[in-house]
Amino acid sequence: MRFYFFLIFLIFCISCGYPDIDTVPSFEDLKLTKEESIDLCKLASPDKEELIKCIESIDNE
């Protein structure tokens, strides 16, 4: 019985170490390099047409 109590207590203590959702930084002012923008385009859509449009919009900026 003590083992289960200790295990639950240990899990509770470890889970309290996760950061709150309020501590997530704001990414509004994030500056991406051209390479990072292209990688983001590749991850955003597997469709080739969408990828081309996304990369063209990066080149136009």
N, C-alpha and C positions, 0 to 999 in steps of 0.2 A: 504494500500500500504506500509506503514511504517513497518507493521508487517512482510510482506513477505521479505522486504529488510533486516530487522533485523534477520529473520530466516535464510536466505541465508548467511548472514554475520556470524552468529553463527555457522552454519554447516561448513563453510569454515574455521573458526578459530579452531574448534574442529578437523577437518580432518588434519590440519597441525601438529597435535601432534603425528602422527604416525611416527615411525622410518623409515629411509631410508633403502633400500635394501643393501646399502653399509655398514651399521652398523651391519649386521648379522655376528656373529663370525665364524671363520673357525673351522670346527670340525675334521680336519685332525689329530690333536694330542690328540683326545679325548680317554681317557682310560675308558673302560667299565668293570664293574664287571662281574663275570660269570652269576649271576642272570639277570643282565641287558641284557647280550648277548642272553640268552635263551629267555627272553621276546621279544627281537628284532626278533629272529628267528620265534617265534610264530606269531608275527604281520606281518612278511614279506610274509609268504605263508601259506595258510590253508591246503595245501597238506601234508599228514603225511610223505610221503617219503622224501619230501624236508625238512621237519622239522627234521627228523632223521639225514639227511646228514648235516644239519646246526649245530645241536647239537654235532655231531661227530667231525666236524671241530673245534668246540670250545674246545672240550676235547683234541684234538691233539695239540693245541697251547700251 
